[in-house]
């Protein structure tokens, strides 16, 4: 039986872009969700509208933080939240990024658009344990400079000396110094040893396919290219069947899986 959503209150709201909002949640009562791991998601319910799966974009002590882009009725309702509003939340669900898999190796994190949101806790977790990993690189792609998420945090990371950070956009602003092109064009400048690298990729499905295939061609083992297929999620209980890809139920087996498992499933969609 599916557990009912727990009541949570919106503690703060920050508008990231014209269509994307980050909101922090705290329990509205005594009951609270178990702690989230980077890459896991919650089912967030907008009362009277419905619920959608949303990965945590920051792991806070008091409750989950989510970044949502308005693309449908439920996400639009969530983007319209104000401090004090209430939502229902179920979770945590799904597999996480499992940064421990990358211990002793270079870490390459590649984000496309809103895909940076699920990857942000992974970046934070990796930077918090610098002795655990080799070189860390973060590559970010967005439609335009105005669509880049967390620009201040990206600038802080880029100047921290803790990692290599590069951003590219599809449509530059006149006079902008941003790199122009798809996110894979940044791979040549990133410092990583393909044979000794664990990569994490999240973004639009076509971006995941192109990036993962490029990394494998460069020599990154396919099982060490971790991808998130969160966009396919529905119920989070592995019962509705909407998230089934081949023999994989992403609610149960994902959404983060290795490219060695994801590629055959995504190939079916291309046919």
Secondary structure, 3 states (H helix, E strand, C coil): CCCCCEEEEEEEEEEEECCEEEEEEEECCCCCCCCCCCCCEEEEEECCCEEEEEEEEEECCCCEEEEEECCCHHHHHHHCCCCCCEEEEEEEECCCCCHHHHCCCEEEEEEECCHHHHHHHHHHHHHCCHHHCCCEEEEEEEEEHHHCCCHHHHHHHHCCCCCEEEEEEEECCCCCCCEECCHHHHHHHCCCCHHHEEEEEECCHHHHHHHHHHHHHHCCCHHHEEEECHHHCCCCCCCCCCCEECCEEHHHHCCEEEHHHHHHHHHHHHC
